[in-house]
């Protein structure tokens, strides 16, 4: 019974892409920034060959990497969670999703207020922790919703759980998601509940993402339609708007995501277990917390032997990322970077895959492993690159 465990270390970039300057990210390198922390300790990723990957010249190399290793470039026009995961699953976003660097148009806000019956506070690009600090008190007094965005294509709604119950907040997000299509079609509407008292508010773990459905068929759809299981761990189900998913497991932290993945290794299923570990991005990258990020990747590294030991004879383990979020960068936004790729399992002897032209190489691995009838347009880029090398 074949299985693949695909783990996305959310935002674990390993160096700026050639076009990073077009996104304001020249010189970004998430891995290099956190490697300078005293809390950085990744002996097991070193064994996987992270120091052997193209462009990673600041870490120890392994003489005998555990499997295939390399790095993937992003072809999609973006640097956010949605387009990154879609590309991993075989769909390239050829047009950037809309962003709102000056806040959302009056037409959008008025329509949202009309449909929800609630007034809006803020309506600016903002840090998620700072926006509740600056607008939380007013929100508690008025009951108005805090709406904000970022450098990504997101419409975020923050509300105190004592003022707006979770289910009500989720309903407002569903209203926004129904509105925001076409030219307003942001990648994600995000519920951002928070608790506590001013000025010491704390974001609660019941965040929920309401994504656009993928613009084309993904390898998840191909797996599901072929009778295989597609098990999501973390926010994967939200990212794909439930498309191609057969079973979902919500998590509230990296550790819970790791432990859930390990527990699923004991289950009998045929197909894919797709895990997102979001704390790297949400808790540390966006807050420019280098030491926190270093601790988090070190924690994951400490569990890696247990994950590898849990692999059965016909299992593959794939580890990658979806973009960067360099905590050493001036901004708190995502960064356009290469992502690592490790493939471990029987038959995966040490091999440098080099620099791959698209994250969709991962979808091709999945397609080939399960012999699926799946040939998205993104694979033509991979074929073209192979022809160029011959």
C-alpha positions in Angstrom: 0.0 0.0 0.0 1.7 3.2 -1.2 1.7 6.3 0.9 3.4 9.7 0.7 3.8 12.0 3.7 4.3 15.6 2.4 5.3 18.1 5.0 5.4 21.8 4.2 7.5 23.9 6.5 5.5 27.1 6.0 7.9 29.9 4.8 11.2 28.0 5.1 12.9 29.7 2.2 16.6 29.0 1.5 17.6 32.0 -0.6 16.2 34.7 -2.9 15.0 33.8 -6.4 16.5 35.6 -9.4 13.4 37.8 -9.7 13.2 38.5 -5.9 14.1 42.2 -6.5 10.8 42.6 -8.4 9.0 41.7 -5.1 11.2 43.9 -2.9 13.0 40.8 -1.6 16.5 41.1 -3.0 19.0 39.3 -0.7 16.3 37.5 1.3 17.3 34.2 2.9 15.2 32.8 5.7 17.5 29.9 6.4 20.6 32.0 6.5 19.0 34.5 8.9 17.9 31.8 11.4 21.2 29.9 11.1 22.9 32.8 12.9 20.8 32.2 16.1 22.3 30.4 19.1 19.1 28.3 19.1 19.7 26.9 15.6 20.4 23.2 15.8 19.4 21.0 12.8 21.7 17.9 12.7 19.0 15.7 11.1 18.3 18.2 8.2 22.1 18.3 7.8 22.0 14.5 7.4 19.2 15.0 4.8 21.6 17.2 2.8 20.4 20.7 3.4 24.0 21.9 3.3 24.5 20.2 0.0 21.6 22.0 -1.7 22.6 24.6 -4.4 23.2 28.0 -2.9 23.5 26.8 0.7 27.2 27.5 1.3 27.0 28.3 5.0 26.0 25.0 6.5 27.8 21.7 7.0 27.6 19.2 4.1 26.6 15.6 4.5 28.9 12.9 2.9 25.9 10.5 2.6 22.6 12.4 2.4 19.5 10.3 3.3 17.8 10.6 -0.1 17.1 13.0 -3.0 17.7 16.7 -2.2 17.5 19.9 -4.1 15.7 23.2 -4.3 12.7 24.4 -6.3 12.0 27.8 -7.8 8.5 29.3 -7.9 7.0 30.0 -11.3 3.7 31.4 -10.0 3.3 35.2 -9.9 3.3 35.6 -6.1 4.9 34.7 -2.9 2.1 33.6 -0.6 0.7 30.5 0.9 -2.1 29.9 -1.6 -0.1 30.2 -4.8 2.8 28.3 -3.2 0.6 25.3 -2.2 -1.3 25.3 -5.5 2.0 25.1 -7.4 3.2 22.3 -5.1 0.0 20.5 -6.1 0.5 21.1 -9.8 -1.2 24.5 -10.6 0.7 27.5 -11.5 -0.9 31.0 -11.0 0.1 32.9 -14.1 -1.5 36.1 -13.0 -0.9 37.7 -9.6 -3.8 37.8 -7.2 -5.0 41.3 -6.4 -3.3 43.2 -3.5 -4.5 46.4 -1.8 -1.4 48.4 -0.6 -3.6 51.4 0.2 -6.4 49.4 1.8 -9.6 48.1 0.2 -11.6 50.2 -2.2 -14.5 52.1 -0.8 -16.8 50.0 -2.9 -15.6 46.8 -1.3 -15.9 48.1 2.3 -19.3 49.5 1.7 -20.6 46.3 0.2 -19.0 44.3 3.1 -20.7 46.6 5.7 -24.0 46.3 3.9 -23.9 42.5 3.8 -22.8 42.1 7.4 -24.5 45.0 9.0 -21.2 45.8 10.8 -18.9 48.9 10.4 -15.2 48.5 9.6 -12.2 49.8 11.5 -8.6 50.2 10.1 -8.8 49.1 6.4 -5.0 49.4 5.9 -2.0 47.0 5.5 -1.0 46.1 9.0 0.9 43.7 11.2 -1.5 41.2 12.7 -0.2 41.8 16.2 0.0 45.5 15.9 -3.5 46.0 14.5 -5.2 44.5 17.5 -3.0 46.5 19.8 -4.0 49.7 17.9 -7.6 49.0 17.2 -8.7 46.4 19.7 -9.9 48.8 22.4 -12.1 50.7 19.9 -13.4 47.4 18.5 -14.4 46.3 22.0 -16.3 49.5 22.6 -18.0 49.8 19.2 -18.3 46.1 18.1 -17.0 47.2 14.7 -14.9 44.7 12.8 -11.1 45.2 12.3 -10.4 44.7 8.6 -6.9 44.8 7.3 -4.6 43.4 4.7 -0.8 42.9 4.1 1.6 42.7 1.2 -0.2 39.4 0.3 -3.6 38.9 -1.4 -5.6 38.7 1.8 -8.7 40.2 3.4 -8.3 39.7 7.2 -11.0 40.2 9.8 -9.9 40.5 13.5 -12.4 40.4 16.3 -12.3 39.7 20.1 -14.0 36.5 21.0 -16.0 38.2 23.8 -17.4 40.6 21.3 -17.8 38.4 18.2 -18.3 34.7 18.8 -16.1 32.5 16.6 -19.0 31.1 14.5 -20.2 34.7 13.9 -16.7 35.7 12.8 -16.5 32.8 10.5 -19.9 33.7 9.0 -18.6 37.3 8.3 -15.6 35.7 6.6 -17.9 33.5 4.4 -19.7 36.7 3.4 -16.4 38.3 2.4 -15.4 35.2 0.5 -18.6 35.2 -1.5 -18.0 38.9 -2.3 -14.3 38.7 -3.2 -14.2 37.1 -6.6 -13.2 38.3 -10.1 -11.2 41.5 -9.9 -11.7 41.5 -6.1 -10.6 37.8 -5.8 -8.1 37.8 -3.1 -6.4 34.5 -2.4 -7.6 34.2 1.2 -10.1 35.7 3.6 -8.7 35.0 7.1 -10.5 35.0 10.4 -8.2 36.4 13.1 -9.9 36.0 16.5 -8.1 37.3 19.6 -8.5 37.3 23.4 -7.3 39.2 26.5 -7.4 42.8 27.6 -5.9 46.0 26.2 -3.0 46.4 25.6 -2.1 42.7 26.1 -4.3 41.1 23.5 -3.3 37.7 22.2 -4.3 36.1 18.9 -6.2 32.9 19.6 -5.5 29.7 17.7 -8.9 29.4 16.0 -7.7 31.3 13.0 -9.4 30.0 9.8 -8.5 30.6 6.1 -11.2 30.9 3.5 -9.4 30.4 0.2 -10.4 30.6 -3.4 -10.7 27.1 -4.9 -7.8 26.2 -7.1 -8.1 27.6 -10.7 -7.4 24.1 -12.2 -7.4 20.5 -11.2 -4.6 19.6 -8.7 -2.9 16.3 -8.0 -5.1 16.1 -4.9 -8.1 15.9 -7.2 -6.4 13.3 -9.3 -5.6 11.2 -6.2 -9.2 11.5 -4.8 -10.8 10.6 -8.1 -8.6 7.6 -8.4 -9.8 6.2 -5.1 -6.9 7.2 -3.0 -7.0 9.0 0.4 -5.9 12.6 0.7 -5.5 13.5 4.4 -4.9 17.1 5.3 -3.2 18.2 8.5 -3.2 21.8 9.6 -4.5 24.4 7.2 -4.2 22.3 4.0 -7.9 21.8 3.8 -8.5 25.6 4.1 -5.8 26.4 1.5 -7.5 24.1 -1.1 -11.0 25.1 -0.1 -11.7 21.4 0.6 -11.0 20.4 -3.0 -9.4 17.0 -3.4 -9.5 16.3 0.4 -10.9 13.1 1.8 -10.1 13.6 5.5 -9.0 16.6 7.5 -7.3 17.2 10.9 -7.2 20.7 12.3 -4.2 21.7 14.4 -3.2 24.7 16.5 0.6 24.5 16.5 3.6 23.0 14.8 3.9 20.4 17.5 0.3 19.3 17.2 0.8 19.0 13.4 4.0 17.0 13.8 2.4 14.7 16.4 -0.8 14.3 14.3 1.3 13.3 11.2 3.3 10.8 13.3 0.1 9.2 14.6 -1.3 8.9 11.1 1.7 6.9 10.1 0.2 4.0 12.1 -3.0 4.1 10.0 -3.7 1.9 7.0 -4.4 4.1 3.9 -3.4 4.5 0.3 -2.5 8.0 -0.8 -1.2 11.3 0.5 -0.9 12.8 4.0 -0.4 16.5 3.4 0.8 18.5 6.4 1.4 22.3 6.8 3.4 23.5 9.8 2.3 27.2 10.0 4.1 28.4 13.1 7.3 29.1 11.2 5.4 31.7 9.2 2.6 33.0 11.4 4.3 33.0 14.8 7.9 33.8 13.9 8.6 34.9 10.3 5.9 37.6 10.3 7.1 38.9 13.7 10.8 39.0 12.7 11.6 36.6 15.5 14.8 35.0 14.4 15.4 33.1 17.7 11.8 31.8 17.8 12.1 30.6 14.2 15.4 28.9 15.0 13.9 27.2 18.0 10.9 26.0 15.8 13.0 24.5 13.1 15.2 22.9 15.7 12.1 21.4 17.3 11.0 20.0 13.9 14.5 18.6 13.4 14.4 16.8 16.7 11.2 14.9 15.6 12.6 14.1 12.1 14.2 10.7 13.1 10.9 9.6 14.6 9.1 10.6 11.3 11.6 8.7 9.2 11.5 5.7 11.5 7.7 5.6 11.0 8.0 5.1 7.2 6.9 1.7 5.9 8.4 -0.1 2.9 6.3 1.6 0.3 6.2 5.1 1.9 7.9 8.3 0.8 8.6 11.4 2.9 8.7 14.7 1.1 9.8 17.9 2.9 9.5 21.3 1.3 8.2 24.8 1.8 5.8 27.2 0.1 7.7 30.6 0.1 10.0 32.5 2.4 9.4 34.8 5.3 12.9 36.0 6.3 12.7 37.1 9.9 15.9 39.1 9.3 14.3 41.1 6.6 13.3 44.8 7.1 9.6 44.0 6.4 7.3 41.5 8.1 6.1 40.2 4.8 6.7 36.9 2.9 9.8 36.8 0.8 10.3 35.3 -2.7 12.8 32.5 -2.3 13.8 29.0 -3.4 12.4 26.3 -1.2 14.2 23.0 -0.2 13.1 19.6 -1.4 14.0 16.3 0.3 12.6 13.0 -0.8 13.3 10.0 1.6 12.2 6.4 1.3 13.2 3.0 -0.3 14.9 3.6 -3.6 15.8 7.2 -2.8 19.5 7.0 -2.6 21.6 10.1 -2.2 21.1 12.3 -5.3 21.3 16.0 -5.9 18.3 17.1 -7.9 19.9 20.5 -8.4 17.7 23.5 -9.0 14.2 22.6 -10.3 12.2 25.2 -12.2 8.9 24.8 -10.4 7.4 23.6 -7.1 5.2 21.5 -9.4 8.0 18.9 -9.5 6.5 17.7 -6.3 3.1 17.1 -8.0 5.0 15.1 -10.6 6.6 12.9 -8.0 3.1 12.2 -6.6 1.7 11.6 -10.0 4.4 9.2 -11.0 4.4 7.3 -7.7 0.7 6.6 -7.9 0.6 6.3 -11.7 -2.1 8.9 -12.0 -3.7 10.2 -15.2 -2.7 13.8 -14.5 -0.9 16.1 -16.9 -1.4 19.7 -15.9 0.1 22.6 -18.0 2.7 23.1 -15.2 4.5 19.8 -16.2 5.3 21.3 -19.6 7.7 23.7 -17.8 9.5 20.7 -16.2 9.7 18.9 -19.6 11.0 22.0 -21.3 13.7 22.4 -18.5 14.7 18.7 -19.0 15.0 19.2 -22.7 17.2 22.3 -22.2 19.6 20.2 -20.1 20.0 17.6 -22.8 
